[in-house]
Amino acid sequence: MAAKNERDASAVPSRMQRFASLVLTDDRDQRRAITMVLTTTALYSVCLALLAFGVLYGVFPIERIGVLALLLALAGPVFYAIIRSGLNLRFSEPKLAFPQALVAQSMIALAYTVCGPVHSATIIFMAVVTVYGMFDMSMRRVRLVLLYTLAVMALVMAWKVHTDPQVYQGPLEIMYFAMMATSLTAISLLSMLVSKMRKRLRSQKDELAQALARIQIAATHDELTGLANRRHMIALLGEHITRRSRGGPGFAVALADIDHFKNVNDTHGHRVGDEALMTFAHLARVQLRSADLVARWGGEEFLILLPETNPPGEPNRAVERLRAALAMASASDHVPDLRIAFSTGLTRYIDGEPIDDMIERADRALYAAKDAGRNRTVTV
C-alpha cells in the first residue's frame, strides 16, 4: 500500500508536466506568450464578473452590456487559440502584444460608453493595458497604442457628452480626458525607457555571449592555426579514455613534427614559418577523417587523435594521406616552391594506461622516425 502511494505521488509531477505541455506547449517563447494571454483572460473574467455585479444591482441594464460581455468572453480564447496553434509564428511579432493591446483598449472604450454612472472607473484599465505592453512592445508600437487610445477616447467622450449629457458631463469628461492623457503618456514614456533598456541589455547580453565564445576559443584553440591547443587535446584524450573504459572504441595517437622547421625559419623568416604551420593545419583538416582531431602540441609539433573505426582500420592511412597532400602543396604564398614534410610517431592506446605513458611512447616513436631519415611514420 505504501509502495502504491509512493508511485501515485511520483506520478503527480509527470501528470502536471503533461498538463502544462498540453496547455502551454513545450516551447519556451510560446509558453511565455500563452501565459500573458491567460493572465489577460483572467482580467477579462474579472471584468465580466463586475459587469454581472452591475446588472444584478441595477447599475446598468443587461441589454446595454451584451456586446461588451461577448467580446470580453471571446477575446482571450481567440488569442489563446491563435498562439497555441502556432499561427502567431507567421507574424513578425509572435507574442501579438500589439494587436492584443489595441483590442483591449477598444473594449475599454466600449465599456466607457455602456457603464453609465461608473464609466470613469474603466479608465484605470487603460493604464493596466499600457503597463502590460511595456514588456513586449517596441517603442514605436507603444506610441501607436497611446495615440490610438487617446484618439478613440476623445471621440467616445465627445460622442457621449453629445448623446448623454446628464451622465457624461462636459467639464468632467474634459478633466477625465486630461488625467487619462497625462497618466497614459507618462506610462508610455516609461514603457519606451524600459524598451530601450531591454534592447540595450539584449545587445550587451549578445556582446557578452560573443566575448565568452571568443574567450572559450582562445582557451581551447591555438591562435595561429585555429587547431585545438595542448590543454584542450589533453581534455579530449581524457574523454576518449573514459569512453573506452565504458566499452567504447579504442583510438590511436600520432605525434607529428615538421621536418627541418628551424631551417625554414632561419632561411625564409618567421612569417613563412607561420604560413607553413597554417598550411599543415589546413591540410590536416581537409585530409584527415571527420572523426580525427588535431592539436598544435607545441612549436612545430602536432598531435593527431585517431579514433578506431568499425571495423578497425589502419590509422596510419589518414596520416599518409596528409603526407602526400603536403608533398604536393606550397607551404607559403611568399615562397611558392617551398614544400614541407613531417615525421610521425604513432601508437595505440593501451587500456588503463595514463595519458603521459601513451604520449611518451608516441614521442619515442617520433624520434625513431627522425633517426630513420625523417618524412615517415614509425608505429609502436
C-alpha positions in Angstrom: 0.0 0.0 0.0 2.8 2.4 0.9 4.6 1.5 -2.3 1.4 2.3 -4.3 1.1 5.6 -2.6 4.7 6.4 -3.4 4.1 5.5 -7.1 1.0 7.7 -7.1 2.9 10.6 -5.6 5.7 10.2 -8.1 3.2 10.2 -10.9 1.7 13.6 -9.9 4.6 15.7 -11.3 4.6 13.9 -14.6 0.8 14.4 -14.9 1.3 18.1 -14.1 4.0 18.3 -16.7 1.9 16.7 -19.3 -1.0 19.1 -18.5 1.4 22.1 -18.7 2.7 20.8 -22.0 -0.9 20.4 -23.3 -2.0 23.9 -22.2 1.2 25.9 -22.6 3.3 23.8 -25.1 6.9 22.9 -24.5 8.3 25.9 -26.5 9.7 28.5 -24.1 8.8 31.6 -26.1 5.3 30.2 -26.9 4.8 29.4 -23.2 5.6 33.0 -22.2 3.1 34.3 -24.9 0.4 31.9 -23.7 1.0 32.8 -20.1 0.4 36.5 -20.9 -2.8 35.6 -22.8 -4.1 33.6 -19.9 -3.3 36.4 -17.5 -5.2 38.8 -19.7 -8.0 36.3 -19.9 -8.2 36.3 -16.1 -8.5 40.1 -16.1 -11.3 39.8 -18.7 -13.0 37.3 -16.4 -12.8 39.8 -13.6 -14.4 42.5 -15.8 -17.2 40.0 -16.8 -17.8 39.4 -13.1 -18.0 43.2 -12.5 -20.5 43.6 -15.3 -22.6 40.8 -13.8 -22.5 42.6 -10.5 -23.6 45.8 -12.1 -26.5 44.2 -13.8 -27.5 42.3 -10.6 -27.7 45.6 -8.7 -29.2 47.6 -11.4 -26.3 49.9 -12.2 -26.9 49.4 -15.9 -29.4 47.2 -17.9 -28.2 43.8 -19.2 -29.1 44.7 -22.9 -26.6 47.5 -22.8 -23.6 45.4 -21.9 -24.4 42.3 -24.1 -21.9 43.1 -26.9 -19.2 44.1 -24.4 -19.7 40.9 -22.4 -19.5 38.8 -25.6 -16.3 40.5 -26.7 -14.7 40.0 -23.2 -15.7 36.3 -23.3 -14.2 35.7 -26.8 -11.0 37.9 -26.8 -8.9 35.7 -24.5 -9.8 32.3 -26.1 -9.3 33.6 -29.6 -5.8 34.9 -28.9 -5.0 31.7 -27.0 -6.2 29.6 -29.9 -4.0 31.6 -32.3 -0.9 31.2 -30.2 -1.5 27.6 -29.1 -1.9 26.6 -32.7 1.3 28.3 -33.8 -0.4 30.7 -36.2 1.2 33.6 -34.4 4.7 32.4 -35.6 3.8 33.6 -39.1 3.8 37.2 -37.8 6.8 39.5 -37.3 5.8 39.9 -33.6 4.7 36.4 -32.5 3.6 37.4 -29.0 0.8 39.5 -30.6 1.2 42.1 -27.8 0.3 45.0 -30.2 -3.0 43.6 -31.5 -3.9 42.4 -28.0 -3.3 46.0 -26.7 -5.4 47.5 -29.5 -8.3 45.0 -28.8 -8.1 45.6 -25.1 -8.1 49.4 -25.4 -11.1 49.2 -27.8 -13.1 47.1 -25.4 -12.3 49.5 -22.6 -13.5 52.4 -24.8 -16.7 50.4 -25.4 -17.1 49.8 -21.7 -16.8 53.5 -21.1 -19.8 54.1 -23.3 -22.1 51.4 -21.6 -21.1 51.6 -18.0 -23.1 54.8 -17.3 -22.6 56.2 -13.8 -19.4 54.1 -13.2 -17.9 54.8 -16.7 -14.9 56.8 -15.2 -13.7 53.7 -13.4 -12.9 52.0 -16.6 -10.1 54.4 -17.4 -7.8 52.6 -14.9 -7.9 49.5 -17.1 -6.3 51.5 -19.9 -3.3 52.1 -17.6 -3.1 48.4 -16.9 -3.0 47.6 -20.6 -0.3 50.1 -21.2 1.8 48.7 -18.4 1.4 45.2 -19.8 2.6 46.4 -23.2 5.8 47.9 -22.0 7.4 44.4 -21.7 6.7 43.1 -25.1 6.2 46.0 -27.5 8.7 48.2 -29.3 8.8 52.0 -28.6 7.1 52.6 -32.0 4.2 50.3 -31.1 3.9 51.8 -27.6 3.5 55.2 -29.2 0.9 53.9 -31.7 -1.1 52.3 -28.9 -1.0 55.6 -27.0 -2.1 57.7 -30.0 -4.9 55.2 -30.8 -6.2 55.2 -27.2 -6.2 58.9 -26.9 -7.9 59.4 -30.3 -10.6 56.7 -29.6 -11.3 58.1 -26.1 -11.6 61.6 -27.4 -14.2 60.5 -29.9 -16.0 58.4 -27.4 -16.1 61.1 -24.8 -17.3 63.8 -27.3 -20.0 61.4 -28.5 -21.3 60.5 -25.1 -21.3 64.2 -24.0 -23.4 64.9 -27.0 -25.8 61.9 -26.6 -26.0 61.5 -22.8 -25.0 64.9 -21.2 -26.7 64.0 -17.9 -24.3 61.1 -17.2 -21.3 62.2 -19.3 -21.0 65.9 -18.3 -18.7 68.0 -20.4 -16.5 69.6 -17.8 -16.0 66.3 -16.0 -15.2 64.5 -19.3 -12.5 67.1 -20.1 -11.0 66.5 -16.7 -11.1 62.7 -17.1 -9.5 63.0 -20.6 -6.8 65.3 -19.3 -6.0 63.0 -16.4 -6.1 59.9 -18.6 -3.9 61.5 -21.3 -1.3 62.6 -18.7 -1.1 59.2 -16.9 -1.1 57.2 -20.1 1.6 59.4 -21.7 3.7 59.1 -18.5 3.3 55.3 -18.5 4.1 55.2 -22.3 7.3 57.2 -21.8 8.2 54.8 -19.0 7.4 51.9 -21.4 9.7 53.4 -24.0 12.5 53.7 -21.5 12.0 50.1 -20.4 12.0 49.1 -24.1 15.2 51.0 -24.7 16.8 49.5 -21.6 15.7 46.0 -22.7 17.2 46.5 -26.1 20.5 47.7 -24.6 20.6 44.8 -22.2 19.9 42.3 -25.0 22.7 43.9 -27.0 25.0 43.7 -24.0 24.0 40.1 -23.5 24.8 39.3 -27.1 28.2 41.0 -26.8 28.9 39.1 -23.6 28.0 35.8 -25.2 30.3 36.6 -28.2 33.1 37.6 -25.8 32.7 34.4 -23.8 32.7 32.4 -27.1 36.0 34.2 -28.1 37.5 33.5 -24.6 36.4 29.9 -24.9 38.0 29.6 -28.3 41.2 31.3 -27.1 41.3 29.0 -24.1 40.9 25.8 -26.2 42.5 26.7 -29.6 45.8 27.7 -30.9 45.7 31.4 -32.1 47.8 30.9 -35.2 46.5 27.6 -36.7 43.0 27.5 -35.2 43.6 23.9 -34.1 42.9 22.7 -30.6 45.7 23.6 -28.2 47.6 21.2 -25.9 45.4 21.8 -22.9 42.2 21.1 -24.9 43.7 18.0 -26.6 44.6 16.5 -23.2 40.9 17.0 -22.1 39.8 15.3 -25.3 42.1 12.4 -24.7 40.7 12.1 -21.2 37.2 11.9 -22.7 38.2 9.2 -25.1 39.9 7.2 -22.4 36.7 7.5 -20.3 34.6 6.4 -23.2 36.9 3.4 -23.8 36.7 2.4 -20.2 32.9 2.1 -20.7 33.2 -0.2 -23.6 33.7 2.5 -26.3 36.0 2.2 -29.3 39.8 2.4 -28.9 42.0 5.0 -30.5 45.5 5.8 -31.6 47.6 9.0 -31.4 50.2 10.3 -33.9 52.8 12.8 -32.7 53.9 14.7 -35.8 56.9 17.1 -36.1 57.6 19.2 -39.2 61.0 18.2 -40.6 63.8 20.8 -40.6 61.4 23.5 -39.5 64.2 25.6 -37.9 65.8 25.8 -41.3 62.5 27.2 -42.7 62.5 30.0 -40.1 66.2 30.7 -40.5 66.2 30.8 -44.3 62.8 32.4 -45.0 61.8 34.1 -41.8 59.1 33.5 -39.2 56.3 34.8 -41.4 57.0 32.0 -43.9 57.3 29.6 -40.9 53.9 30.6 -39.7 52.4 30.1 -43.1 53.9 26.6 -43.2 52.3 25.8 -39.9 48.9 27.1 -41.1 49.3 25.1 -44.3 49.8 21.9 -42.2 46.8 22.8 -40.1 44.6 23.5 -43.2 45.5 20.2 -45.0 45.2 18.2 -41.8 41.5 19.4 -41.5 41.0 18.5 -45.2 42.8 15.2 -45.4 42.1 13.6 -42.1 38.8 11.9 -41.3 35.9 13.9 -39.8 36.3 11.9 -36.6 40.0 12.6 -36.3 41.2 15.5 -34.1 44.3 17.6 -34.5 46.0 19.8 -32.0 49.1 22.0 -32.0 51.1 20.3 -29.4 53.9 22.9 -29.2 56.1 24.8 -31.7 56.1 22.7 -34.9 54.7 19.6 -33.2 51.1 18.4 -33.7 49.2 15.6 -32.0 46.6 13.7 -34.1 43.9 11.7 -32.3 42.7 8.9 -34.5 39.5 7.1 -33.2 39.2 3.5 -34.1 36.7 2.8 -36.9 34.3 -0.2 -37.1 35.5 -2.5 -38.5 39.0 -1.4 -37.3 41.2 0.1 -40.0 44.8 1.2 -40.3 45.1 4.6 -38.5 48.3 5.5 -40.5 46.3 5.7 -43.7 45.0 9.2 -42.8 48.4 10.3 -41.8 49.9 9.1 -45.1 47.2 10.9 -47.0 48.1 14.1 -45.2 51.8 13.5 -46.0 51.0 13.1 -49.7 48.9 16.2 -49.8 51.7 18.3 -48.2 54.2 17.0 -50.7 52.1 18.5 -53.5 51.1 21.8 -51.8 53.1 25.0 -51.5 53.8 25.7 -47.8 53.9 29.5 -48.3 52.5 32.1 -50.7 55.7 34.1 -50.3 57.9 31.1 -51.3 55.8 29.1 -53.8 58.4 26.4 -54.2 58.6 25.6 -50.5 57.4 22.1 -49.5 57.3 20.7 -46.0 57.3 17.1 -44.7 56.9 15.7 -41.3 57.9 12.7 -39.2 55.4 10.8 -37.1 55.3 8.5 -34.1 52.1 6.5 -33.9 50.8 4.3 -31.1 47.5 2.8 -30.0 46.1 3.5 -26.6 46.5 0.6 -24.2 43.6 0.1 -21.8 44.1 1.5 -18.4 47.4 3.4 -19.1 47.8 7.1 -18.2 47.9 9.7 -20.9 51.5 10.6 -20.2 52.6 7.0 -20.9 50.9 6.9 -24.3 52.3 10.3 -25.3 55.8 9.3 -24.2 55.6 6.1 -26.3 54.5 8.2 -29.3 57.4 10.6 -28.7 59.9 7.7 -28.7 58.4 6.5 -32.0 58.7 10.1 -33.4 62.4 10.2 -32.6 62.8 6.8 -34.2 61.2 8.2 -37.4 63.6 11.1 -37.4 66.6 8.8 -36.8 65.4 6.6 -39.7 65.6 9.5 -42.2 62.5 11.7 -41.4 59.4 12.1 -43.5 58.0 8.8 -42.4 55.8 7.2 -39.7 57.1 4.7 -37.0 54.4 2.7 -35.2 54.9 1.2 -31.8 
